[in-house]
């Protein structure tokens, strides 16, 4: 299925948006794609879609903003590379036009694909030998990348050096092995189903990392139970086993993924869910400490904001009648960008909050002062969420989701322990 990219095809494609892997996905198994800087999309699951359309007002500040539905298909370029393209649902072009996708540039990318082969054929100055050599080099490069990716997928914790050239944000692309793994799996599933189906519905959601220059992301699987009410006996047994063998059963929360920027070495640290499942309660606490440590100092200024938001979320969930957030995750996000420097002798009040690590003599006339940092706390992934308001569910629960609330309280307590121990 390699479509010929003629003029009509290019015009058709230009109405869609070329989707790319969302490089800040650190957990989950559903493929998350970048629609534009401020919007991501993921395969539509009816239960999750229903949740976003009916969620209580008081919960909206703790979930990504829901932005609608698009139709996604996969198509091949002339080299057989698969691409995912988002189109307006049911021909409703306003659906995409109302979203800011100016940075996506789908038309220019597709035009470049279109012109590549045409240029080679029309330009007689380019020899066939050069073309063959160029293709050989590209295949070798592609094979090397695949080998590196296979190695990355097998690593549960890894450090990836970010190049110092240019903006740190621009260096993130293709560094996250988990997002690339999910993207590859999604493409493979769609390719296998191509004969029967090539139109999929995806939901559009707020990109929670867009406000941060260097997003540090912690994905926590919440609750003491992960299987939904509709799970098969095999699935149920599997999820119960995972909970019992991890911190989920003991404290109601476990690490599902992590991405932290290490300012001291210029590296990104990734931790995947397989490592998170192996952690003891003490190991979980150490992982949390690592998430708030940038390799140079502990980001103490983040603790109060995180604790405040977690406590507020706990209060909101305690009032939610009948909701069960099975297999849902909680994201904690902050900016790994280094703090602003302030002159040591500029104002005595500016120095009150200086940490021990930043106040050594080697700092000279300048030292790092903690600045007000934005921390985000959001619930995501509602494919197995249930509530009595859904109507069709055979099992109806009463009261609050005690497993989730239990996990939140333990998370708050552990962060407080880290805060208190680090200030001694």
N, C-alpha and C positions, 0 to 999 in steps of 0.2 A: 504494500500500500504506500507507494511513493508518488504523491500528487505532483503534477507538473505545475510549477509556479509561474503561470502566465499573468498577464495584466489583470484579468478578471479575478484570478485567485488572490493576487496581492490586494486588490481593492476589498475583497471579501474578508481577508485576514485582518486588514487594517481596522476593521470594526471590532475586533476582539482584542484581548489583552494577553500577552505572552506571560505565562506564569513561571516563576523560578522557585527553587528550594528556599524555604525560610530558614536561614542559617542560625537563628537563635532558638530553634526547637531542640530542647535537651532531653525530652522524655516523651512518653506516649508511643503508640504504634500507628496512629492515623497520620497520614501524610498532611503536613501543613505547608502551604505554598504562599509565596509573596505575591500579592496582587499589585500593591504599590507601597510606598514608604509607610503609609498610615493604615494600610489594610492587608489582612491575610485572608486565606480561605482554606477550607478543609471539606472533605466529603460530607454531604448532608446525611445525617442519621435522623430519622423521623422523631425519635424521642428527644434528642438534643435540640432539634429545631423547635419542637413544641415548648421545651423549657424556655428558650430564649424569647419566644413570642408571648409567654404567659408569666414570666418570673415576677415576683413581688417587687414593688417600687423600691423598698428599702434594701433589696439585694443588688440593685443595678450598679451601685458604686463598687461592688465587689466582684463583678463579672465584666468581661469584655463587652463593648457596645456591639450590638447586633446590627448589621448593615444590609441584610437582604440575601438574595439567592441568585446565583448565576449558573449557566450551563457550561460545562467543561468537556472538551473533547481532546483527544490526542491525535497528532498528525506528525508525519515524518518529513524531514527536509531531504534534500537530494542525496545526502550521505547516509541516510537511514537513521539519523538521530531523532529520537522521539521528543516532541515538544507538547506541552499542555497549553491550550488556548481557552480563555474564558470568554463567553459570549453572553449577551443579554438573554434573559430567560423569556422564552416564547416570543422572541422578536421585539421585546420591550427595550429599545435602545436607550431610553431614558435611565434605565437601571444602571448602565455603565457610564453614561454621559454625566450623570449627577455626581459621580465619584471622581476625585482628583487623580487621574491616572497619567498625568502629563509626563511623569518621570519614567513611565514604563517603556515608551518608545517602541511599541510593537511593530509599527509600520516600518521604521527604519531597519530594525533587525530582520524583518521578513524580506524587505527589499534587498538587503545585503545577501541573504540566502539566494534570492531569485537571480541576482546579477552575477553571482559567483561563477556559475557554469557558463553563462552567456558570455561573460568577459573572456574566459579562457578560449572559447570557441572563436570569438570574433577577433581577438588580438593575435595576429599571426606572428608577432614578435616573440611570443612566449612559446618556447619549444615544448614538444611532448615529453622530452626527457626531464625537463624541469618539473613538469606536472607530476610525472611518475615519482621523482625524488621527493617532491613536496608531500605527496600522499603517503609515501613510505615513512617519512619523518613523523607525520601526523599519527599514523598507526602505532609507531613505536612509542610516541609520547602518550597516546591513549592507553596503551598496554601498561606502561609504567605507572600511570595514575591509577589504573584498576588494581594493580598489585599493591600500591600504597594504601588504597582504600580498604582492601581486604585485610591488611594488617591493622589498620585503624579500627575496623569494626570489631576485631577480636580483643582490643585493649579496653579494659573496664575503666581504667583511670589513665589519662595521658596528658602530657604537656605539649603544647604546640607553640613554637616561637612565632610571634607576630613581627613581621618586618618593620623596621623603624622608618622606612620611607613613607612619606605622605601621611595622610590622615589615618589614624588607627582603625577607624570604622571601615574604611575601604579595604582593609586587609582581612576582614572577617570572611569574605566570600570563599566558600568551599572548604573552610577549615573544620566545620563541625561534622564529625563522622556520623552522628546519630541522625541529623536532618537529611544527610545524603542517603543514608540507609533507608529511611522511610520513603524518600522520594523515589529511589530505585524500585522499591517494592510496589509502590503505587503504579508506576509506569508498567511494571511487569504484569500486574493484575489487569490493567486496562488493555494491554497488548493481547493477553490471553483471551480476553472477552471480546476482542475487536470484531469477530465475525458475527457476534450476536448483538453487540451493543457498543456504541461509541459516543454516547451522550450521557453525562453524569451531572447531577445537581450538586453544587457546592455552596456552603453558606459563607458569607462575608462577615468577618469579625474585625474589631479594632486590633491594630498591631500594638501591643502593650509595650514593646521595646523601642518604639519610634522616638520617644522623647529623650532617650539616653544615647550618649556618644559611644560609650563602651558598655553595653548591657551585661550585668552580672545576673544570672538567672538561676534560681533554685526551684526545682519541680518536686513537690512533696505529694505522695499518694496518701490521702487522708482516710481515716476510719479504720475500724477493727474488722470490717467485712467489705469485700470487694466484688463479689458476684451479685448480679442482678436477680430479680425475682423470676425472670424468664430463662435463667441459665440452665443448661442441661446438667444432668448429674455428674458427667465427666468434668464439665467446666466448673461446676460448683466445688467439686473435690479438689481440683487443681488450684483454684483461688484460695480455698481454705488452707491448703498446704503452704502456699506462698506466704499467707498471713502468719501462720504458726511458726514458720522458719525465719521470719524477719521481725523487725520491731513493730510491725502493724498490730500483732496480737497483744503485745506488752504495753505499748504506749499510744497505739492508734494512729501512727504516722511513720512513714519510711521515705528514704530518699529515692526519687524516681529519675533524677537527672540533675546535673549541675554544670554551669559554665561560669568560671571566675577569671577575671583578668589579674595577672600578677604583675603589678607595677614595677616591682624590684627587678624582674628578669625580662619583662616584655613578653611574657608567655600567657597563653590561655590554658587553663586547666579544665578538663572535661571529666565528668564522672557519670557513668551510665547506670541504668536501673539494676543491672546484674550485680554490680558492686554494692549498690544501695541495699539490696536484699540480704547481703551477707553481713551487714553491720550489726553489732550488738548495740544496746542502748548507749553504752559509753562511746562506741564507734560513731553512732549517730550524732552524739554531742560534739565529737571531734570534727565530724564533717560540717556541722553547722558553724563551728569556730573557723574552719578553713574557708567557708563561704564568706564570712565577714572579714577575712584577713587578706590583704592585697599583696602579701609577700614582703611588705615593709613595716606595716603596722596594722593593728586591729581597728576596723572602722567603728569605733565606739559611738560615734555621733548618730549612727543608724539605729541603735537599739531601741531608744524610747519611741521613735516613730513606728517601728515594726511592732513593738509590744502594744502600743496604743491601737493600731489598726487590727491586729489579731484579736484583741479584747473586744473591740467594737463588732467585729465579724461574729465572734462567739455570742455576743448579746443578741445580734440579729437572728442567728440560726436557732437560738434557744426559743425564739418566738414563732418559728416556722412550723406550723401544724402539718404533720403527715409527710413532709419531704424526707426522702432518703437519697443521699448523694453517693451511691455505690460506685466505686472505681473512679471517683472524681479526684482531681488534683488541685493543689493550691500552689500558686506561683508567688515567689518573693523576688522582686526585681529592684536593682539599684544601679547607679552609674559607677563603673570602675575607673572613670577618669580621675587622674590625680587632683588633689586639692590645690586651690590657689595659694600662691606664696604671699605672705605678708611680712613687712619689715618688722624685725624684732623690736627696734627702738621707736616704732611709729606711735604706739599707744599702749600703755601698760595693760589696759583692759583687753586688748586683742590677744594677749598671751595667756590669759587665765585657763584656757582650755587646751593648751598645747600638751600633746601626749609625751610620754617619756622617750619614745623612739625618735620623735622629731625635734627634741630640745637639746640634742647633744652639741658639743662645741664645733663639730665639723660642719654644722649648718651655716656657720659664718653669721652674716648680718641678716640672714633670712631663715625662717623656719616654717613648717607646715602648720596651719591653723585649721581645725575642723570647721567646715562651713555647712550651712543648712543644706542637706541632701534630700532629694525626693526619693522616697521608697514606696513601691507599689505592692499591694497585696491583693491578689485576684483568684477567684475560683474558676477553673476551666474543666472541660471534658464532662459532658452530662449525658453520654450515650446510655447509661444505665440508671439515670435518675428517675424516681417515681414519686407520685403525689396523688392524693385522692381526687384532685381536680382534673386529672387526665381522663377519668371516666372509664376507659376501656381496660384498665389494669385489673387483673383478677385478685391481686393481693393489695389490700389497703392498710397502710400503717397509721398508727395514732401517735401523737406527740412529736417531740423533737428527734433528730438523728443523734442519738446518744453516743454512737461510735465516733462520729465526726467531731462532736463537741468535746469528747474525751481526748481525742487527738490534738485539738486546738489548745486545750488547757495544758496538756503536757508539753506542747511546743512552746507555749508562753513561758512555762516554768523553766524549761531548759535554756531558753534565750536569757531569761533573768539570771540564771546561774552563771552563764558565760559572762554576762555584764558585770555581775557582782565580783566574780573571781578575778576578772581582768582589771578591776579597779583597786584591788587590795595591794 
